[in-house]
Amino acid sequence: MNGALNKGPVEVVSCKSRKGHPRSSNGHAGGATISERVGAAIRQARLQRRLTLAEVASAARISVPMLSRFETGRSAVGLEVLERICAAFGVELPSLLSDSSGSRFDAQIVNVTDGLNSNKFGDRSGYSCRLLVPCEEPPKGFTPFLVDIGRPCRSYPNRRHGNLEFIYMLKGRMEYRVGDRTFNLKPGDAFTFSGDLLHGPERLIADHVQFLAIVMHTN
C-alpha cells in the first residue's frame, strides 16, 4: 500500500509467547477478548516497524490515546479505522491478524457473539457489517462479511478494491450496482464481480436484506 510507515524490522516477542497463555480449543489465547487480540496484532505490527504511537495515529487519522486503547484492548476498533491502521502498516487486514499469531492456521470458529462489527457505511442506522474471519490465524486469500441492511438505512455503501468479490443472498431482495449496471438479487443468488468497479446496494426491494460478502484476495 502507498504511504505505509516502516522504519525497518525489529524482533518482537509475540503476545502469545510473552503472556504464555494456553490456546483454547477454538484457537483463542486463554480468555483473551476479540479487542485484546486485535490490539495485540496492532501493537506487534507497530513495534516490528519501529513506529511510535504518534506516527501510526497520525497516519490512521485517530488520536494517540485512542490508538493506545485499541492496542491494550480497552476499546474495540471498527473496521473503517482498522483498515486505515493496516494502510499505515502497508498490509492487508488478514495479513495483520495472521502475522501476529506466529502459527499455522488449522481450524477456528467465530461465535455468534464474536466478530468485528462495523457501521461505517451509510447513516449508521439499519446497516450492519460483521467480519467473520477469525482474529487469530485468519485463512489467507479471502475476507468474509455478513451484511444486514434494513429500511431505516437511507444510504448504502459504495466502494471499490482491487480484488474479486462474491455475494450470496440470504434474505430479502435488492438491486445491486456494479459500475454502470444494476442487478436484481434474491435469496439463493450467487453473484461474482470485479471489485475494481464502484459497487454497492442500489435499492432495497424488501424491508430486510442479508447477504454474505467474500472479498477474494487475488493480488
VOZASE-570683 format. One record per residue (C-alpha): residue number from 0; z, y, x; residue in three letters. Coordinates in nm, 3 decimals, m for minus. Layout:
N
<node num="NUM" pz="Z" py="Y" px="X" residuo="ALA"/>
...
//
This chain:
219
<node num="0" pz="0.000" py="0.000" px="0.000" residuo="MET"/>
<node num="1" pz="m0.071" py="0.352" px="0.116" residuo="ASN"/>
<node num="2" pz="0.221" py="0.574" px="0.204" residuo="GLY"/>
<node num="3" pz="0.455" py="0.287" px="0.288" residuo="ALA"/>
<node num="4" pz="0.753" py="0.369" px="0.507" residuo="LEU"/>
<node num="5" pz="0.809" py="0.147" px="0.811" residuo="ASN"/>
<node num="6" pz="0.985" py="0.203" px="1.142" residuo="LYS"/>
<node num="7" pz="0.931" py="m0.150" px="1.270" residuo="GLY"/>
<node num="8" pz="1.109" py="m0.478" px="1.208" residuo="PRO"/>
<node num="9" pz="1.473" py="m0.548" px="1.281" residuo="VAL"/>
<node num="10" pz="1.656" py="m0.876" px="1.239" residuo="GLU"/>
<node num="11" pz="1.873" py="m0.873" px="0.927" residuo="VAL"/>
<node num="12" pz="2.105" py="m1.148" px="0.811" residuo="VAL"/>
<node num="13" pz="2.010" py="m1.244" px="0.459" residuo="SER"/>
<node num="14" pz="2.258" py="m1.175" px="0.184" residuo="CYS"/>
<node num="15" pz="2.278" py="m1.545" px="0.111" residuo="LYS"/>
<node num="16" pz="2.388" py="m1.621" px="0.468" residuo="SER"/>
<node num="17" pz="2.605" py="m1.312" px="0.505" residuo="ARG"/>
<node num="18" pz="2.805" py="m1.380" px="0.191" residuo="LYS"/>
<node num="19" pz="2.799" py="m1.754" px="0.226" residuo="GLY"/>
<node num="20" pz="2.753" py="m1.806" px="m0.145" residuo="HIS"/>
<node num="21" pz="2.659" py="m2.158" px="m0.251" residuo="PRO"/>
<node num="22" pz="2.345" py="m2.182" px="m0.460" residuo="ARG"/>
<node num="23" pz="2.387" py="m2.299" px="m0.816" residuo="SER"/>
<node num="24" pz="2.151" py="m2.538" px="m0.990" residuo="SER"/>
<node num="25" pz="1.941" py="m2.253" px="m1.127" residuo="ASN"/>
<node num="26" pz="1.886" py="m2.110" px="m0.778" residuo="GLY"/>
<node num="27" pz="2.117" py="m1.808" px="m0.812" residuo="HIS"/>
<node num="28" pz="2.362" py="m1.728" px="m0.537" residuo="ALA"/>
<node num="29" pz="2.708" py="m1.820" px="m0.665" residuo="GLY"/>
<node num="30" pz="2.783" py="m1.588" px="m0.954" residuo="GLY"/>
<node num="31" pz="2.554" py="m1.304" px="m0.843" residuo="ALA"/>
<node num="32" pz="2.411" py="m1.096" px="m1.126" residuo="THR"/>
<node num="33" pz="2.044" py="m1.009" px="m1.152" residuo="ILE"/>
<node num="34" pz="2.123" py="m0.649" px="m1.050" residuo="SER"/>
<node num="35" pz="2.307" py="m0.771" px="m0.740" residuo="GLU"/>
<node num="36" pz="2.021" py="m1.000" px="m0.637" residuo="ARG"/>
<node num="37" pz="1.758" py="m0.729" px="m0.681" residuo="VAL"/>
<node num="38" pz="1.981" py="m0.480" px="m0.499" residuo="GLY"/>
<node num="39" pz="2.028" py="m0.721" px="m0.209" residuo="ALA"/>
<node num="40" pz="1.650" py="m0.758" px="m0.181" residuo="ALA"/>
<node num="41" pz="1.603" py="m0.380" px="m0.173" residuo="ILE"/>
<node num="42" pz="1.872" py="m0.334" px="0.090" residuo="ARG"/>
<node num="43" pz="1.736" py="m0.612" px="0.310" residuo="GLN"/>
<node num="44" pz="1.383" py="m0.472" px="0.293" residuo="ALA"/>
<node num="45" pz="1.511" py="m0.124" px="0.381" residuo="ARG"/>
<node num="46" pz="1.715" py="m0.242" px="0.678" residuo="LEU"/>
<node num="47" pz="1.429" py="m0.458" px="0.807" residuo="GLN"/>
<node num="48" pz="1.218" py="m0.143" px="0.821" residuo="ARG"/>
<node num="49" pz="1.497" py="0.067" px="0.974" residuo="ARG"/>
<node num="50" pz="1.481" py="0.315" px="0.690" residuo="LEU"/>
<node num="51" pz="1.763" py="0.534" px="0.566" residuo="THR"/>
<node num="52" pz="1.871" py="0.561" px="0.205" residuo="LEU"/>
<node num="53" pz="1.741" py="0.918" px="0.201" residuo="ALA"/>
<node num="54" pz="1.394" py="0.818" px="0.325" residuo="GLU"/>
<node num="55" pz="1.347" py="0.545" px="0.065" residuo="VAL"/>
<node num="56" pz="1.498" py="0.752" px="m0.215" residuo="ALA"/>
<node num="57" pz="1.263" py="1.040" px="m0.139" residuo="SER"/>
<node num="58" pz="0.957" py="0.812" px="m0.133" residuo="ALA"/>
<node num="59" pz="1.062" py="0.647" px="m0.461" residuo="ALA"/>
<node num="60" pz="1.147" py="0.982" px="m0.623" residuo="ARG"/>
<node num="61" pz="1.508" py="0.894" px="m0.701" residuo="ILE"/>
<node num="62" pz="1.843" py="1.025" px="m0.575" residuo="SER"/>
<node num="63" pz="2.029" py="0.876" px="m0.281" residuo="VAL"/>
<node num="64" pz="2.337" py="0.790" px="m0.493" residuo="PRO"/>
<node num="65" pz="2.112" py="0.613" px="m0.744" residuo="MET"/>
<node num="66" pz="1.945" py="0.405" px="m0.471" residuo="LEU"/>
<node num="67" pz="2.289" py="0.319" px="m0.333" residuo="SER"/>
<node num="68" pz="2.399" py="0.198" px="m0.677" residuo="ARG"/>
<node num="69" pz="2.085" py="m0.016" px="m0.703" residuo="PHE"/>
<node num="70" pz="2.148" py="m0.176" px="m0.361" residuo="GLU"/>
<node num="71" pz="2.507" py="m0.263" px="m0.445" residuo="THR"/>
<node num="72" pz="2.420" py="m0.396" px="m0.788" residuo="GLY"/>
<node num="73" pz="2.630" py="m0.136" px="m0.969" residuo="ARG"/>
<node num="74" pz="2.324" py="m0.016" px="m1.165" residuo="SER"/>
<node num="75" pz="2.023" py="m0.207" px="m1.294" residuo="ALA"/>
<node num="76" pz="1.687" py="m0.086" px="m1.167" residuo="VAL"/>
<node num="77" pz="1.399" py="m0.058" px="m1.414" residuo="GLY"/>
<node num="78" pz="1.052" py="m0.191" px="m1.338" residuo="LEU"/>
<node num="79" pz="0.897" py="0.154" px="m1.301" residuo="GLU"/>
<node num="80" pz="1.147" py="0.257" px="m1.033" residuo="VAL"/>
<node num="81" pz="1.133" py="m0.087" px="m0.871" residuo="LEU"/>
<node num="82" pz="0.755" py="m0.056" px="m0.837" residuo="GLU"/>
<node num="83" pz="0.799" py="0.283" px="m0.664" residuo="ARG"/>
<node num="84" pz="1.054" py="0.131" px="m0.425" residuo="ILE"/>
<node num="85" pz="0.811" py="m0.153" px="m0.349" residuo="CYS"/>
<node num="86" pz="0.539" py="0.105" px="m0.281" residuo="ALA"/>
<node num="87" pz="0.770" py="0.279" px="m0.034" residuo="ALA"/>
<node num="88" pz="0.812" py="m0.052" px="0.149" residuo="PHE"/>
<node num="89" pz="0.441" py="m0.138" px="0.126" residuo="GLY"/>
<node num="90" pz="0.499" py="m0.466" px="m0.056" residuo="VAL"/>
<node num="91" pz="0.427" py="m0.616" px="m0.398" residuo="GLU"/>
<node num="92" pz="0.722" py="m0.690" px="m0.627" residuo="LEU"/>
<node num="93" pz="0.706" py="m1.073" px="m0.590" residuo="PRO"/>
<node num="94" pz="0.698" py="m1.035" px="m0.210" residuo="SER"/>
<node num="95" pz="1.004" py="m0.811" px="m0.210" residuo="LEU"/>
<node num="96" pz="1.204" py="m1.065" px="m0.405" residuo="LEU"/>
<node num="97" pz="1.077" py="m1.375" px="m0.225" residuo="SER"/>
<node num="98" pz="1.126" py="m1.228" px="0.124" residuo="ASP"/>
<node num="99" pz="1.495" py="m1.179" px="0.053" residuo="SER"/>
<node num="100" pz="1.562" py="m1.543" px="m0.027" residuo="SER"/>
<node num="101" pz="1.461" py="m1.693" px="0.307" residuo="GLY"/>
<node num="102" pz="1.398" py="m2.033" px="0.149" residuo="SER"/>
<node num="103" pz="1.124" py="m2.230" px="m0.025" residuo="ARG"/>
<node num="104" pz="1.058" py="m2.187" px="m0.396" residuo="PHE"/>
<node num="105" pz="1.144" py="m2.510" px="m0.572" residuo="ASP"/>
<node num="106" pz="1.237" py="m2.454" px="m0.935" residuo="ALA"/>
<node num="107" pz="1.421" py="m2.182" px="m1.123" residuo="GLN"/>
<node num="108" pz="1.487" py="m2.074" px="m1.478" residuo="ILE"/>
<node num="109" pz="1.515" py="m1.723" px="m1.617" residuo="VAL"/>
<node num="110" pz="1.758" py="m1.748" px="m1.907" residuo="ASN"/>
<node num="111" pz="1.708" py="m1.561" px="m2.232" residuo="VAL"/>
<node num="112" pz="1.983" py="m1.316" px="m2.131" residuo="THR"/>
<node num="113" pz="1.841" py="m1.269" px="m1.782" residuo="ASP"/>
<node num="114" pz="1.531" py="m1.092" px="m1.652" residuo="GLY"/>
<node num="115" pz="1.443" py="m0.731" px="m1.585" residuo="LEU"/>
<node num="116" pz="1.371" py="m0.517" px="m1.888" residuo="ASN"/>
<node num="117" pz="1.165" py="m0.201" px="m1.882" residuo="SER"/>
<node num="118" pz="1.080" py="0.054" px="m2.149" residuo="ASN"/>
<node num="119" pz="0.890" py="0.268" px="m1.904" residuo="LYS"/>
<node num="120" pz="0.580" py="0.294" px="m2.124" residuo="PHE"/>
<node num="121" pz="0.529" py="0.476" px="m2.449" residuo="GLY"/>
<node num="122" pz="0.811" py="0.662" px="m2.620" residuo="ASP"/>
<node num="123" pz="1.082" py="0.408" px="m2.521" residuo="ARG"/>
<node num="124" pz="1.126" py="0.319" px="m2.888" residuo="SER"/>
<node num="125" pz="0.970" py="m0.002" px="m3.014" residuo="GLY"/>
<node num="126" pz="0.835" py="m0.114" px="m2.676" residuo="TYR"/>
<node num="127" pz="0.993" py="m0.378" px="m2.451" residuo="SER"/>
<node num="128" pz="0.855" py="m0.537" px="m2.135" residuo="CYS"/>
<node num="129" pz="1.060" py="m0.819" px="m1.983" residuo="ARG"/>
<node num="130" pz="0.992" py="m0.951" px="m1.633" residuo="LEU"/>
<node num="131" pz="1.005" py="m1.331" px="m1.646" residuo="LEU"/>
<node num="132" pz="0.977" py="m1.405" px="m1.275" residuo="VAL"/>
<node num="133" pz="1.298" py="m1.526" px="m1.106" residuo="PRO"/>
<node num="134" pz="1.470" py="m1.263" px="m0.897" residuo="CYS"/>
<node num="135" pz="1.513" py="m1.501" px="m0.605" residuo="GLU"/>
<node num="136" pz="1.225" py="m1.710" px="m0.472" residuo="GLU"/>
<node num="137" pz="0.966" py="m1.595" px="m0.728" residuo="PRO"/>
<node num="138" pz="0.648" py="m1.801" px="m0.739" residuo="PRO"/>
<node num="139" pz="0.381" py="m1.630" px="m0.534" residuo="LYS"/>
<node num="140" pz="0.046" py="m1.544" px="m0.683" residuo="GLY"/>
<node num="141" pz="0.143" py="m1.420" px="m1.029" residuo="PHE"/>
<node num="142" pz="0.388" py="m1.198" px="m1.217" residuo="THR"/>
<node num="143" pz="0.462" py="m1.279" px="m1.584" residuo="PRO"/>
<node num="144" pz="0.590" py="m1.041" px="m1.851" residuo="PHE"/>
<node num="145" pz="0.693" py="m1.083" px="m2.213" residuo="LEU"/>
<node num="146" pz="0.587" py="m0.777" px="m2.412" residuo="VAL"/>
<node num="147" pz="0.718" py="m0.679" px="m2.757" residuo="ASP"/>
<node num="148" pz="0.579" py="m0.383" px="m2.949" residuo="ILE"/>
<node num="149" pz="0.697" py="m0.261" px="m3.291" residuo="GLY"/>
<node num="150" pz="0.585" py="0.008" px="m3.530" residuo="ARG"/>
<node num="151" pz="0.835" py="0.272" px="m3.404" residuo="PRO"/>
<node num="152" pz="0.634" py="0.285" px="m3.082" residuo="CYS"/>
<node num="153" pz="0.398" py="0.582" px="m3.118" residuo="ARG"/>
<node num="154" pz="0.218" py="0.548" px="m2.786" residuo="SER"/>
<node num="155" pz="0.115" py="0.245" px="m2.587" residuo="TYR"/>
<node num="156" pz="0.092" py="0.165" px="m2.215" residuo="PRO"/>
<node num="157" pz="m0.234" py="0.222" px="m2.032" residuo="ASN"/>
<node num="158" pz="m0.250" py="0.106" px="m1.673" residuo="ARG"/>
<node num="159" pz="m0.477" py="m0.037" px="m1.405" residuo="ARG"/>
<node num="160" pz="m0.427" py="m0.254" px="m1.098" residuo="HIS"/>
<node num="161" pz="m0.647" py="m0.447" px="m0.857" residuo="GLY"/>
<node num="162" pz="m0.586" py="m0.796" px="m0.997" residuo="ASN"/>
<node num="163" pz="m0.685" py="m1.023" px="m1.283" residuo="LEU"/>
<node num="164" pz="m0.466" py="m1.016" px="m1.592" residuo="GLU"/>
<node num="165" pz="m0.416" py="m1.284" px="m1.855" residuo="PHE"/>
<node num="166" pz="m0.276" py="m1.225" px="m2.205" residuo="ILE"/>
<node num="167" pz="m0.166" py="m1.492" px="m2.450" residuo="TYR"/>
<node num="168" pz="m0.090" py="m1.366" px="m2.801" residuo="MET"/>
<node num="169" pz="0.231" py="m1.499" px="m2.959" residuo="LEU"/>
<node num="170" pz="0.289" py="m1.286" px="m3.270" residuo="LYS"/>
<node num="171" pz="0.105" py="m1.022" px="m3.472" residuo="GLY"/>
<node num="172" pz="m0.239" py="m0.871" px="m3.427" residuo="ARG"/>
<node num="173" pz="m0.357" py="m0.577" px="m3.222" residuo="MET"/>
<node num="174" pz="m0.660" py="m0.404" px="m3.083" residuo="GLU"/>
<node num="175" pz="m0.651" py="m0.408" px="m2.703" residuo="TYR"/>
<node num="176" pz="m0.865" py="m0.176" px="m2.493" residuo="ARG"/>
<node num="177" pz="m1.020" py="m0.270" px="m2.158" residuo="VAL"/>
<node num="178" pz="m1.234" py="0.009" px="m2.016" residuo="GLY"/>
<node num="179" pz="m1.455" py="0.138" px="m2.298" residuo="ASP"/>
<node num="180" pz="m1.433" py="m0.182" px="m2.507" residuo="ARG"/>
<node num="181" pz="m1.172" py="m0.292" px="m2.764" residuo="THR"/>
<node num="182" pz="m1.082" py="m0.649" px="m2.855" residuo="PHE"/>
<node num="183" pz="m0.909" py="m0.776" px="m3.170" residuo="ASN"/>
<node num="184" pz="m0.635" py="m1.018" px="m3.061" residuo="LEU"/>
<node num="185" pz="m0.439" py="m1.255" px="m3.287" residuo="LYS"/>
<node num="186" pz="m0.180" py="m1.531" px="m3.227" residuo="PRO"/>
<node num="187" pz="m0.318" py="m1.810" px="m3.012" residuo="GLY"/>
<node num="188" pz="m0.585" py="m1.595" px="m2.847" residuo="ASP"/>
<node num="189" pz="m0.611" py="m1.616" px="m2.467" residuo="ALA"/>
<node num="190" pz="m0.761" py="m1.310" px="m2.300" residuo="PHE"/>
<node num="191" pz="m0.851" py="m1.258" px="m1.934" residuo="THR"/>
<node num="192" pz="m0.983" py="m0.935" px="m1.784" residuo="PHE"/>
<node num="193" pz="m1.009" py="m0.732" px="m1.465" residuo="SER"/>
<node num="194" pz="m0.712" py="m0.505" px="m1.405" residuo="GLY"/>
<node num="195" pz="m0.939" py="m0.261" px="m1.222" residuo="ASP"/>
<node num="196" pz="m1.029" py="m0.119" px="m1.563" residuo="LEU"/>
<node num="197" pz="m0.785" py="0.101" px="m1.753" residuo="LEU"/>
<node num="198" pz="m0.629" py="m0.123" px="m2.016" residuo="HIS"/>
<node num="199" pz="m0.356" py="m0.140" px="m2.279" residuo="GLY"/>
<node num="200" pz="m0.287" py="m0.178" px="m2.652" residuo="PRO"/>
<node num="201" pz="m0.506" py="0.048" px="m2.864" residuo="GLU"/>
<node num="202" pz="m0.369" py="m0.010" px="m3.215" residuo="ARG"/>
<node num="203" pz="m0.121" py="m0.242" px="m3.388" residuo="LEU"/>
<node num="204" pz="m0.257" py="m0.429" px="m3.688" residuo="ILE"/>
<node num="205" pz="0.084" py="m0.588" px="m3.761" residuo="ALA"/>
<node num="206" pz="0.434" py="m0.441" px="m3.765" residuo="ASP"/>
<node num="207" pz="0.539" py="m0.651" px="m3.465" residuo="HIS"/>
<node num="208" pz="0.328" py="m0.775" px="m3.175" residuo="VAL"/>
<node num="209" pz="0.446" py="m1.008" px="m2.900" residuo="GLN"/>
<node num="210" pz="0.241" py="m1.142" px="m2.611" residuo="PHE"/>
<node num="211" pz="0.270" py="m1.297" px="m2.269" residuo="LEU"/>
<node num="212" pz="0.101" py="m1.095" px="m1.992" residuo="ALA"/>
<node num="213" pz="0.045" py="m1.251" px="m1.650" residuo="ILE"/>
<node num="214" pz="m0.087" py="m1.050" px="m1.355" residuo="VAL"/>
<node num="215" pz="m0.258" py="m1.285" px="m1.110" residuo="MET"/>
<node num="216" pz="m0.241" py="m1.152" px="m0.754" residuo="HIS"/>
<node num="217" pz="m0.585" py="m1.236" px="m0.624" residuo="THR"/>
<node num="218" pz="m0.586" py="m0.984" px="m0.339" residuo="ASN"/>
//
